[in-house]
Amino acid sequence: MTTKFVSAAELMAKVLGMPNYQFSVIEHPMSSATDEQLQRQAMSVIEDIGQLMIES
């Protein structure tokens, strides 16, 4: 999920009955990010997923 779409994702989760649904967020837009920025964002998502798995 990119920062631009967080509010839409939160609303969708609420509508689907999962108001506390957790997801990882990266900077928007991705299309203009450098390879280094994309790699940092990917690592951030991997860390978030690991943490979400531990908490579940």
C-alpha distance matrix in Angstrom:
0.0 3.8 6.7 8.2 6.5 6.7 10.3 10.0 8.0 10.6 13.3 12.6 12.8 15.9 17.4 17.1 18.9 16.4 16.0 15.3 12.6 10.7 7.3 6.2 4.9 6.2 8.5 8.8 10.5 10.3 13.4 15.7 14.8 17.7 18.0 18.4 15.3 13.2 15.3 14.7 10.9 11.5 14.0 12.0 9.6 13.0 14.5 11.9 12.5 16.1 16.3 14.8 17.4 20.1 19.5 19.6
3.8 0.0 3.8 5.4 5.7 6.7 10.2 10.6 9.8 12.2 14.6 14.7 15.4 18.1 19.6 19.9 21.7 19.3 18.3 17.7 15.5 13.5 10.2 8.4 5.3 4.8 5.4 5.1 7.2 7.9 11.2 12.9 12.2 15.5 16.5 16.8 13.4 12.0 14.7 13.8 10.2 11.9 14.5 12.3 11.0 14.7 15.9 13.7 15.1 18.5 18.5 17.5 20.3 22.7 22.1 22.7
6.7 3.8 0.0 3.8 5.5 5.5 8.5 10.1 10.1 11.5 14.0 15.1 15.7 17.7 19.6 20.5 21.9 19.5 17.8 17.3 15.8 13.9 11.3 9.7 6.0 6.0 5.4 5.5 8.3 10.2 13.4 14.3 13.7 17.0 18.6 18.4 14.7 14.2 16.8 15.2 11.9 14.3 16.3 13.6 13.0 16.8 17.2 14.8 16.8 20.0 19.3 18.5 21.7 23.7 22.7 23.6
8.2 5.4 3.8 0.0 3.8 5.9 7.7 8.6 9.8 11.7 13.2 14.3 15.8 17.6 18.9 20.2 22.0 20.2 18.6 18.8 17.3 16.1 13.7 12.7 9.4 9.2 8.0 6.0 8.0 10.7 13.1 14.3 14.7 18.3 20.2 20.6 16.9 16.3 19.3 18.2 14.9 17.1 19.5 17.1 16.1 19.9 20.7 18.2 19.8 23.2 22.7 21.5 24.6 26.8 25.6 26.2
6.5 5.7 5.5 3.8 0.0 3.8 5.6 5.3 6.2 8.7 10.0 10.6 12.3 14.4 15.4 16.5 18.5 16.9 15.6 16.1 14.4 13.8 11.5 11.5 9.0 10.1 10.2 8.7 10.4 12.3 14.7 16.7 16.9 20.5 21.8 22.4 18.8 17.6 20.3 19.4 15.8 17.3 19.8 17.4 15.7 19.3 20.2 17.4 18.4 22.0 21.5 19.7 22.7 25.2 23.8 23.9
6.7 6.7 5.5 5.9 3.8 0.0 3.8 5.4 5.1 6.1 8.6 9.8 10.5 12.3 14.2 15.3 16.6 14.5 12.8 12.9 11.6 10.8 9.1 9.5 7.5 9.7 10.6 10.4 12.8 14.4 17.4 19.0 18.6 22.0 23.1 23.1 19.5 18.5 20.7 19.2 15.7 17.2 19.1 16.2 14.6 18.1 18.5 15.3 16.6 20.0 18.9 17.1 20.4 22.5 20.8 21.1
10.3 10.2 8.5 7.7 5.6 3.8 0.0 3.8 5.4 5.1 6.2 8.6 9.9 10.6 12.3 14.2 15.5 14.0 11.8 12.8 12.4 12.6 11.8 12.9 11.2 13.4 13.8 13.3 15.5 17.5 20.2 21.8 21.8 25.3 26.6 26.6 23.0 22.1 24.5 22.9 19.4 21.0 22.9 19.8 18.2 21.7 21.9 18.5 19.7 23.0 21.7 19.6 22.9 24.9 22.8 22.9
10.0 10.6 10.1 8.6 5.3 5.4 3.8 0.0 3.8 5.5 5.1 6.1 8.6 9.9 10.5 12.2 14.3 13.4 12.1 13.7 12.6 13.3 12.3 13.8 12.5 14.5 15.2 14.0 15.7 17.4 19.7 21.8 22.2 25.7 26.9 27.4 23.9 22.5 25.0 24.0 20.3 21.4 23.7 21.0 18.9 22.2 23.0 19.6 20.2 23.7 22.8 20.4 23.3 25.7 23.8 23.4
8.0 9.8 10.1 9.8 6.2 5.1 5.4 3.8 0.0 3.8 5.4 5.1 6.1 8.6 9.8 10.5 12.4 10.8 9.9 11.0 9.2 9.9 8.9 10.9 10.4 13.1 14.7 14.2 16.1 17.1 19.7 22.1 21.9 25.2 25.8 26.2 22.9 21.2 23.2 22.3 18.5 19.1 21.2 18.6 16.1 19.1 20.0 16.5 16.7 20.3 19.5 16.9 19.6 22.2 20.3 19.7
10.6 12.2 11.5 11.7 8.7 6.1 5.1 5.5 3.8 0.0 3.8 5.5 5.1 6.2 8.7 9.9 10.7 9.0 7.0 8.3 7.7 9.0 9.3 11.8 11.6 14.8 16.4 16.4 18.7 19.9 22.8 24.8 24.4 27.6 28.3 28.3 24.9 23.5 25.3 23.9 20.3 21.1 22.7 19.7 17.5 20.4 20.6 16.9 17.4 20.6 19.1 16.5 19.4 21.5 19.2 18.8
13.3 14.6 14.0 13.2 10.0 8.6 6.2 5.1 5.4 3.8 0.0 3.8 5.4 5.1 6.2 8.6 9.9 9.6 7.9 10.5 10.3 12.4 12.8 15.4 15.0 17.9 19.1 18.5 20.5 22.0 24.5 26.7 26.7 30.1 31.0 31.2 27.8 26.3 28.4 27.2 23.5 24.3 26.1 23.3 21.0 23.9 24.2 20.6 20.8 24.1 22.7 19.9 22.6 24.8 22.3 21.6
12.6 14.7 15.1 14.3 10.6 9.8 8.6 6.1 5.1 5.5 3.8 0.0 3.8 5.4 5.0 6.1 8.6 8.5 8.5 11.0 9.8 12.1 12.3 15.1 15.3 18.1 19.7 19.0 20.7 21.7 24.0 26.6 26.6 29.9 30.5 31.0 27.8 25.8 27.8 27.0 23.3 23.5 25.6 23.1 20.3 22.9 23.8 20.2 19.8 23.2 22.4 19.2 21.5 24.1 21.9 20.6
12.8 15.4 15.7 15.8 12.3 10.5 9.9 8.6 6.1 5.1 5.4 3.8 0.0 3.8 5.5 5.1 6.3 5.0 5.3 7.6 6.2 9.2 10.3 13.6 14.6 17.9 20.1 20.1 22.0 22.7 25.4 27.9 27.4 30.5 30.7 30.9 27.8 25.9 27.4 26.4 22.8 22.8 24.3 21.8 18.9 21.2 21.7 18.0 17.5 20.6 19.5 16.2 18.4 20.8 18.5 17.1
15.9 18.1 17.7 17.6 14.4 12.3 10.6 9.9 8.6 6.2 5.1 5.4 3.8 0.0 3.8 5.4 5.1 5.2 4.1 7.7 8.2 11.4 13.2 16.5 17.2 20.6 22.5 22.5 24.5 25.6 28.3 30.6 30.3 33.4 33.9 34.0 30.7 29.0 30.6 29.3 25.8 26.1 27.4 24.6 22.1 24.4 24.5 20.7 20.5 23.4 21.8 18.5 20.9 22.9 20.1 18.8
17.4 19.6 19.6 18.9 15.4 14.2 12.3 10.5 9.8 8.7 6.2 5.0 5.5 3.8 0.0 3.8 5.4 7.4 7.7 11.3 11.2 14.5 15.7 19.0 19.6 22.7 24.4 23.9 25.6 26.7 29.0 31.6 31.6 34.9 35.4 35.8 32.6 30.7 32.4 31.5 27.9 28.0 29.7 27.2 24.4 26.7 27.2 23.5 22.9 26.0 24.8 21.4 23.4 25.7 23.1 21.5
17.1 19.9 20.5 20.2 16.5 15.3 14.2 12.2 10.5 9.9 8.6 6.1 5.1 5.4 3.8 0.0 3.8 5.7 7.9 10.8 9.9 13.3 14.7 18.2 19.5 22.7 24.8 24.6 26.2 26.7 29.1 31.9 31.6 34.7 34.8 35.3 32.3 30.1 31.5 30.9 27.2 26.9 28.5 26.3 23.2 25.0 25.8 22.2 21.1 24.0 23.1 19.5 21.0 23.6 21.2 19.1
18.9 21.7 21.9 22.0 18.5 16.6 15.5 14.3 12.4 10.7 9.9 8.6 6.3 5.1 5.4 3.8 0.0 3.8 6.0 8.9 9.2 12.9 15.2 18.9 20.4 23.9 26.3 26.4 28.3 28.9 31.6 34.2 33.6 36.6 36.6 36.8 33.8 31.7 32.9 31.9 28.4 28.1 29.3 26.9 24.0 25.6 25.9 22.2 21.2 23.8 22.4 18.8 20.3 22.4 19.6 17.5
16.4 19.3 19.5 20.2 16.9 14.5 14.0 13.4 10.8 9.0 9.6 8.5 5.0 5.2 7.4 5.7 3.8 0.0 3.8 5.5 5.4 9.2 11.8 15.5 17.4 21.0 23.6 24.2 26.2 26.6 29.5 32.0 31.1 33.9 33.8 33.7 30.8 28.8 29.8 28.6 25.3 24.9 25.9 23.3 20.6 22.1 22.2 18.5 17.7 20.1 18.7 15.1 16.8 18.9 16.1 14.2
16.0 18.3 17.8 18.6 15.6 12.8 11.8 12.1 9.9 7.0 7.9 8.5 5.3 4.1 7.7 7.9 6.0 3.8 0.0 3.8 5.7 8.9 11.6 15.0 16.3 20.0 22.2 22.9 25.2 26.1 29.1 31.2 30.3 33.3 33.5 33.2 30.0 28.5 29.6 28.1 24.7 25.0 25.8 22.9 20.5 22.5 22.2 18.4 18.3 20.8 18.8 15.6 18.0 19.6 16.5 15.5
15.3 17.7 17.3 18.8 16.1 12.9 12.8 13.7 11.0 8.3 10.5 11.0 7.6 7.7 11.3 10.8 8.9 5.5 3.8 0.0 3.8 6.2 9.6 12.9 14.7 18.5 21.1 22.4 24.8 25.4 28.7 30.6 29.3 31.9 32.0 31.3 28.3 26.9 27.6 25.8 22.7 22.9 23.3 20.3 18.1 19.9 19.1 15.4 15.4 17.6 15.3 12.3 14.9 16.1 12.9 12.4
12.6 15.5 15.8 17.3 14.4 11.6 12.4 12.6 9.2 7.7 10.3 9.8 6.2 8.2 11.2 9.9 9.2 5.4 5.7 3.8 0.0 3.8 6.7 10.4 12.6 16.3 19.2 20.4 22.6 22.8 26.0 28.2 26.8 29.4 29.2 28.8 26.0 24.2 24.9 23.5 20.3 20.0 20.7 18.0 15.4 17.1 16.9 13.2 12.7 15.3 13.7 10.3 12.8 14.8 12.3 11.2
10.7 13.5 13.9 16.1 13.8 10.8 12.6 13.3 9.9 9.0 12.4 12.1 9.2 11.4 14.5 13.3 12.9 9.2 8.9 6.2 3.8 0.0 3.8 7.1 9.7 13.4 16.6 18.3 20.6 20.5 24.0 25.9 24.2 26.5 26.2 25.5 22.7 21.1 21.6 20.0 16.9 16.8 17.2 14.4 12.0 13.7 13.3 9.5 9.5 12.2 10.5 7.5 10.6 12.6 10.5 10.4
7.3 10.2 11.3 13.7 11.5 9.1 11.8 12.3 8.9 9.3 12.8 12.3 10.3 13.2 15.7 14.7 15.2 11.8 11.6 9.6 6.7 3.8 0.0 3.8 6.6 10.1 13.4 15.0 17.2 16.8 20.3 22.2 20.5 22.9 22.6 22.1 19.3 17.5 18.2 16.9 13.6 13.4 14.3 11.7 9.0 11.3 11.6 7.9 8.1 11.5 10.7 8.3 11.3 13.8 12.6 12.6
6.2 8.4 9.7 12.7 11.5 9.5 12.9 13.8 10.9 11.8 15.4 15.1 13.6 16.5 19.0 18.2 18.9 15.5 15.0 12.9 10.4 7.1 3.8 0.0 3.8 6.8 10.4 12.7 14.9 14.2 17.8 19.4 17.3 19.5 19.2 18.5 15.7 14.1 14.7 13.2 9.9 10.1 11.0 8.2 5.8 8.9 9.2 6.0 7.3 10.6 10.2 9.2 12.2 14.4 13.8 14.7
4.9 5.3 6.0 9.4 9.0 7.5 11.2 12.5 10.4 11.6 15.0 15.3 14.6 17.2 19.6 19.5 20.4 17.4 16.3 14.7 12.6 9.7 6.6 3.8 0.0 3.8 6.9 9.1 11.6 11.6 15.3 16.5 14.7 17.3 17.6 17.0 13.7 12.6 14.0 12.3 8.8 10.3 11.7 8.7 7.4 11.1 11.4 8.9 10.8 14.0 13.4 12.8 15.9 17.9 17.2 18.3
6.2 4.8 6.0 9.2 10.1 9.7 13.4 14.5 13.1 14.8 17.9 18.1 17.9 20.6 22.7 22.7 23.9 21.0 20.0 18.5 16.3 13.4 10.1 6.8 3.8 0.0 3.8 6.6 8.8 8.4 12.2 13.1 11.0 13.6 14.2 13.6 10.1 9.3 11.2 9.5 6.1 8.4 10.4 7.9 7.6 11.4 12.1 10.6 12.7 15.6 15.6 15.5 18.4 20.3 20.2 21.4
8.5 5.4 5.4 8.0 10.2 10.6 13.8 15.2 14.7 16.4 19.1 19.7 20.1 22.5 24.4 24.8 26.3 23.6 22.2 21.1 19.2 16.6 13.4 10.4 6.9 3.8 0.0 3.8 6.2 7.0 10.5 10.6 9.0 12.0 13.6 13.1 9.3 9.5 12.2 10.5 7.7 10.9 12.9 10.7 11.1 14.8 15.4 14.2 16.4 19.2 19.1 19.2 22.1 23.9 23.7 25.0
8.8 5.1 5.5 6.0 8.7 10.4 13.3 14.0 14.2 16.4 18.5 19.0 20.1 22.5 23.9 24.6 26.4 24.2 22.9 22.4 20.4 18.3 15.0 12.7 9.1 6.6 3.8 0.0 3.0 5.4 8.3 8.8 8.7 12.3 14.4 14.8 11.2 10.9 14.2 13.4 10.5 13.2 15.8 14.0 13.8 17.5 18.6 17.2 19.0 22.0 22.1 21.8 24.6 26.7 26.4 27.3
10.5 7.2 8.3 8.0 10.4 12.8 15.5 15.7 16.1 18.7 20.5 20.7 22.0 24.5 25.6 26.2 28.3 26.2 25.2 24.8 22.6 20.6 17.2 14.9 11.6 8.8 6.2 3.0 0.0 3.8 5.6 6.3 7.1 10.9 13.2 14.3 11.0 10.5 14.2 14.1 11.5 13.8 16.8 15.7 15.4 18.8 20.3 19.2 20.7 23.8 24.3 23.9 26.5 28.8 28.7 29.4
10.3 7.9 10.2 10.7 12.3 14.4 17.5 17.4 17.1 19.9 22.0 21.7 22.7 25.6 26.7 26.7 28.9 26.6 26.1 25.4 22.8 20.5 16.8 14.2 11.6 8.4 7.0 5.4 3.8 0.0 3.8 5.5 5.2 8.6 10.1 11.7 8.8 7.4 11.1 11.8 9.4 11.0 14.3 13.9 13.5 16.5 18.5 17.9 19.0 22.0 23.0 22.8 25.0 27.4 27.7 28.4
13.4 11.2 13.4 13.1 14.7 17.4 20.2 19.7 19.7 22.8 24.5 24.0 25.4 28.3 29.0 29.1 31.6 29.5 29.1 28.7 26.0 24.0 20.3 17.8 15.3 12.2 10.5 8.3 5.6 3.8 0.0 3.8 5.7 8.6 10.4 12.8 10.8 9.5 13.1 14.5 12.6 13.9 17.3 17.3 16.9 19.6 21.8 21.4 22.3 25.3 26.5 26.3 28.3 30.9 31.3 31.8
15.7 12.9 14.3 14.3 16.7 19.0 21.8 21.8 22.1 24.8 26.7 26.6 27.9 30.6 31.6 31.9 34.2 32.0 31.2 30.6 28.2 25.9 22.2 19.4 16.5 13.1 10.6 8.8 6.3 5.5 3.8 0.0 3.8 6.6 9.5 11.5 9.5 9.6 13.2 14.1 13.0 14.9 17.8 17.9 18.2 20.9 22.7 22.6 24.0 26.7 27.7 27.9 30.1 32.4 32.8 33.7
14.8 12.2 13.7 14.7 16.9 18.6 21.8 22.2 21.9 24.4 26.7 26.6 27.4 30.3 31.6 31.6 33.6 31.1 30.3 29.3 26.8 24.2 20.5 17.3 14.7 11.0 9.0 8.7 7.1 5.2 5.7 3.8 0.0 3.8 6.6 7.9 5.7 6.1 9.6 10.3 9.7 11.8 14.4 14.6 15.4 17.9 19.5 19.8 21.4 23.7 24.8 25.4 27.5 29.5 30.2 31.3
17.7 15.5 17.0 18.3 20.5 22.0 25.3 25.7 25.2 27.6 30.1 29.9 30.5 33.4 34.9 34.7 36.6 33.9 33.3 31.9 29.4 26.5 22.9 19.5 17.3 13.6 12.0 12.3 10.9 8.6 8.6 6.6 3.8 0.0 3.8 5.3 5.1 6.2 8.5 9.9 10.5 12.2 14.2 15.3 16.5 18.4 20.0 21.0 22.5 24.4 25.8 26.8 28.6 30.5 31.5 32.8
18.0 16.5 18.6 20.2 21.8 23.1 26.6 26.9 25.8 28.3 31.0 30.5 30.7 33.9 35.4 34.8 36.6 33.8 33.5 32.0 29.2 26.2 22.6 19.2 17.6 14.2 13.6 14.4 13.2 10.1 10.4 9.5 6.6 3.8 0.0 3.8 5.5 5.1 6.1 8.7 9.8 10.4 12.3 14.2 15.3 16.4 18.4 19.9 21.0 22.6 24.4 25.6 26.9 28.8 30.3 31.5
18.4 16.8 18.4 20.6 22.4 23.1 26.6 27.4 26.2 28.3 31.2 31.0 30.9 34.0 35.8 35.3 36.8 33.7 33.2 31.3 28.8 25.5 22.1 18.5 17.0 13.6 13.1 14.8 14.3 11.7 12.8 11.5 7.9 5.3 3.8 0.0 3.8 5.4 5.1 6.2 8.6 9.8 10.7 12.4 14.3 15.4 16.7 18.4 20.0 21.3 22.8 24.4 25.9 27.4 28.9 30.4
15.3 13.4 14.7 16.9 18.8 19.5 23.0 23.9 22.9 24.9 27.8 27.8 27.8 30.7 32.6 32.3 33.8 30.8 30.0 28.3 26.0 22.7 19.3 15.7 13.7 10.1 9.3 11.2 11.0 8.8 10.8 9.5 5.7 5.1 5.5 3.8 0.0 3.8 5.4 5.1 6.2 8.6 9.9 10.5 12.4 14.3 15.4 16.5 18.4 20.1 21.2 22.5 24.4 26.0 27.0 28.6
13.2 12.0 14.2 16.3 17.6 18.5 22.1 22.5 21.2 23.5 26.3 25.8 25.9 29.0 30.7 30.1 31.7 28.8 28.5 26.9 24.2 21.1 17.5 14.1 12.6 9.3 9.5 10.9 10.5 7.4 9.5 9.6 6.1 6.2 5.1 5.4 3.8 0.0 3.8 5.4 5.0 6.0 8.6 9.7 10.5 12.3 14.2 15.1 16.4 18.4 19.9 20.8 22.5 24.5 25.6 26.8
15.3 14.7 16.8 19.3 20.3 20.7 24.5 25.0 23.2 25.3 28.4 27.8 27.4 30.6 32.4 31.5 32.9 29.8 29.6 27.6 24.9 21.6 18.2 14.7 14.0 11.2 12.2 14.2 14.2 11.1 13.1 13.2 9.6 8.5 6.1 5.1 5.4 3.8 0.0 3.8 5.4 5.0 6.2 8.6 9.9 10.6 12.4 14.2 15.3 16.6 18.5 19.9 21.2 22.9 24.5 25.8
14.7 13.8 15.2 18.2 19.4 19.2 22.9 24.0 22.3 23.9 27.2 27.0 26.4 29.3 31.5 30.9 31.9 28.6 28.1 25.8 23.5 20.0 16.9 13.2 12.3 9.5 10.5 13.4 14.1 11.8 14.5 14.1 10.3 9.9 8.7 6.2 5.1 5.4 3.8 0.0 3.8 5.5 5.2 6.2 8.7 9.9 10.6 12.4 14.3 15.5 16.7 18.4 20.1 21.4 22.7 24.5
10.9 10.2 11.9 14.9 15.8 15.7 19.4 20.3 18.5 20.3 23.5 23.3 22.8 25.8 27.9 27.2 28.4 25.3 24.7 22.7 20.3 16.9 13.6 9.9 8.8 6.1 7.7 10.5 11.5 9.4 12.6 13.0 9.7 10.5 9.8 8.6 6.2 5.0 5.4 3.8 0.0 3.8 5.4 5.0 6.3 8.7 9.9 10.5 12.3 14.3 15.3 16.4 18.4 20.1 21.0 22.5
11.5 11.9 14.3 17.1 17.3 17.2 21.0 21.4 19.1 21.1 24.3 23.5 22.8 26.1 28.0 26.9 28.1 24.9 25.0 22.9 20.0 16.8 13.4 10.1 10.3 8.4 10.9 13.2 13.8 11.0 13.9 14.9 11.8 12.2 10.4 9.8 8.6 6.0 5.0 5.5 3.8 0.0 3.8 5.4 5.1 6.3 8.7 9.8 10.6 12.4 14.3 15.2 16.6 18.6 20.0 21.1
14.0 14.5 16.3 19.5 19.8 19.1 22.9 23.7 21.2 22.7 26.1 25.6 24.3 27.4 29.7 28.5 29.3 25.9 25.8 23.3 20.7 17.2 14.3 11.0 11.7 10.4 12.9 15.8 16.8 14.3 17.3 17.8 14.4 14.2 12.3 10.7 9.9 8.6 6.2 5.2 5.4 3.8 0.0 3.8 5.4 5.0 6.2 8.6 9.9 10.6 12.4 14.2 15.4 16.8 18.5 20.1
12.0 12.3 13.6 17.1 17.4 16.2 19.8 21.0 18.6 19.7 23.3 23.1 21.8 24.6 27.2 26.3 26.9 23.3 22.9 20.3 18.0 14.4 11.7 8.2 8.7 7.9 10.7 14.0 15.7 13.9 17.3 17.9 14.6 15.3 14.2 12.4 10.5 9.7 8.6 6.2 5.0 5.4 3.8 0.0 3.8 5.4 5.1 6.2 8.7 9.9 10.6 12.3 14.3 15.5 16.6 18.4
9.6 11.0 13.0 16.1 15.7 14.6 18.2 18.9 16.1 17.5 21.0 20.3 18.9 22.1 24.4 23.2 24.0 20.6 20.5 18.1 15.4 12.0 9.0 5.8 7.4 7.6 11.1 13.8 15.4 13.5 16.9 18.2 15.4 16.5 15.3 14.3 12.4 10.5 9.9 8.7 6.3 5.1 5.4 3.8 0.0 3.8 5.4 4.9 6.1 8.5 9.8 10.3 12.2 14.2 15.2 16.3
13.0 14.7 16.8 19.9 19.3 18.1 21.7 22.2 19.1 20.4 23.9 22.9 21.2 24.4 26.7 25.0 25.6 22.1 22.5 19.9 17.1 13.7 11.3 8.9 11.1 11.4 14.8 17.5 18.8 16.5 19.6 20.9 17.9 18.4 16.4 15.4 14.3 12.3 10.6 9.9 8.7 6.3 5.0 5.4 3.8 0.0 3.8 5.4 5.2 6.2 8.7 9.9 10.6 12.5 14.4 15.5
14.5 15.9 17.2 20.7 20.2 18.5 21.9 23.0 20.0 20.6 24.2 23.8 21.7 24.5 27.2 25.8 25.9 22.2 22.2 19.1 16.9 13.3 11.6 9.2 11.4 12.1 15.4 18.6 20.3 18.5 21.8 22.7 19.5 20.0 18.4 16.7 15.4 14.2 12.4 10.6 9.9 8.7 6.2 5.1 5.4 3.8 0.0 3.8 5.5 5.1 6.3 8.7 10.0 10.8 12.5 14.4
11.9 13.7 14.8 18.2 17.4 15.3 18.5 19.6 16.5 16.9 20.6 20.2 18.0 20.7 23.5 22.2 22.2 18.5 18.4 15.4 13.2 9.5 7.9 6.0 8.9 10.6 14.2 17.2 19.2 17.9 21.4 22.6 19.8 21.0 19.9 18.4 16.5 15.1 14.2 12.4 10.5 9.8 8.6 6.2 4.9 5.4 3.8 0.0 3.8 5.4 5.1 6.1 8.6 9.9 10.6 12.3
12.5 15.1 16.8 19.8 18.4 16.6 19.7 20.2 16.7 17.4 20.8 19.8 17.5 20.5 22.9 21.1 21.2 17.7 18.3 15.4 12.7 9.5 8.1 7.3 10.8 12.7 16.4 19.0 20.7 19.0 22.3 24.0 21.4 22.5 21.0 20.0 18.4 16.4 15.3 14.3 12.3 10.6 9.9 8.7 6.1 5.2 5.5 3.8 0.0 3.8 5.4 5.0 6.1 8.6 9.9 10.5
16.1 18.5 20.0 23.2 22.0 20.0 23.0 23.7 20.3 20.6 24.1 23.2 20.6 23.4 26.0 24.0 23.8 20.1 20.8 17.6 15.3 12.2 11.5 10.6 14.0 15.6 19.2 22.0 23.8 22.0 25.3 26.7 23.7 24.4 22.6 21.3 20.1 18.4 16.6 15.5 14.3 12.4 10.6 9.9 8.5 6.2 5.1 5.4 3.8 0.0 3.8 5.5 5.2 6.3 8.8 10.1
16.3 18.5 19.3 22.7 21.5 18.9 21.7 22.8 19.5 19.1 22.7 22.4 19.5 21.8 24.8 23.1 22.4 18.7 18.8 15.3 13.7 10.5 10.7 10.2 13.4 15.6 19.1 22.1 24.3 23.0 26.5 27.7 24.8 25.8 24.4 22.8 21.2 19.9 18.5 16.7 15.3 14.3 12.4 10.6 9.8 8.7 6.3 5.1 5.4 3.8 0.0 3.8 5.4 5.1 6.2 8.7
14.8 17.5 18.5 21.5 19.7 17.1 19.6 20.4 16.9 16.5 19.9 19.2 16.2 18.5 21.4 19.5 18.8 15.1 15.6 12.3 10.3 7.5 8.3 9.2 12.8 15.5 19.2 21.8 23.9 22.8 26.3 27.9 25.4 26.8 25.6 24.4 22.5 20.8 19.9 18.4 16.4 15.2 14.2 12.3 10.3 9.9 8.7 6.1 5.0 5.5 3.8 0.0 3.8 5.4 5.1 6.2
17.4 20.3 21.7 24.6 22.7 20.4 22.9 23.3 19.6 19.4 22.6 21.5 18.4 20.9 23.4 21.0 20.3 16.8 18.0 14.9 12.8 10.6 11.3 12.2 15.9 18.4 22.1 24.6 26.5 25.0 28.3 30.1 27.5 28.6 26.9 25.9 24.4 22.5 21.2 20.1 18.4 16.6 15.4 14.3 12.2 10.6 10.0 8.6 6.1 5.2 5.4 3.8 0.0 3.8 5.5 5.2
20.1 22.7 23.7 26.8 25.2 22.5 24.9 25.7 22.2 21.5 24.8 24.1 20.8 22.9 25.7 23.6 22.4 18.9 19.6 16.1 14.8 12.6 13.8 14.4 17.9 20.3 23.9 26.7 28.8 27.4 30.9 32.4 29.5 30.5 28.8 27.4 26.0 24.5 22.9 21.4 20.1 18.6 16.8 15.5 14.2 12.5 10.8 9.9 8.6 6.3 5.1 5.4 3.8 0.0 3.8 5.6
19.5 22.1 22.7 25.6 23.8 20.8 22.8 23.8 20.3 19.2 22.3 21.9 18.5 20.1 23.1 21.2 19.6 16.1 16.5 12.9 12.3 10.5 12.6 13.8 17.2 20.2 23.7 26.4 28.7 27.7 31.3 32.8 30.2 31.5 30.3 28.9 27.0 25.6 24.5 22.7 21.0 20.0 18.5 16.6 15.2 14.4 12.5 10.6 9.9 8.8 6.2 5.1 5.5 3.8 0.0 3.8
19.6 22.7 23.6 26.2 23.9 21.1 22.9 23.4 19.7 18.8 21.6 20.6 17.1 18.8 21.5 19.1 17.5 14.2 15.5 12.4 11.2 10.4 12.6 14.7 18.3 21.4 25.0 27.3 29.4 28.4 31.8 33.7 31.3 32.8 31.5 30.4 28.6 26.8 25.8 24.5 22.5 21.1 20.1 18.4 16.3 15.5 14.4 12.3 10.5 10.1 8.7 6.2 5.2 5.6 3.8 0.0
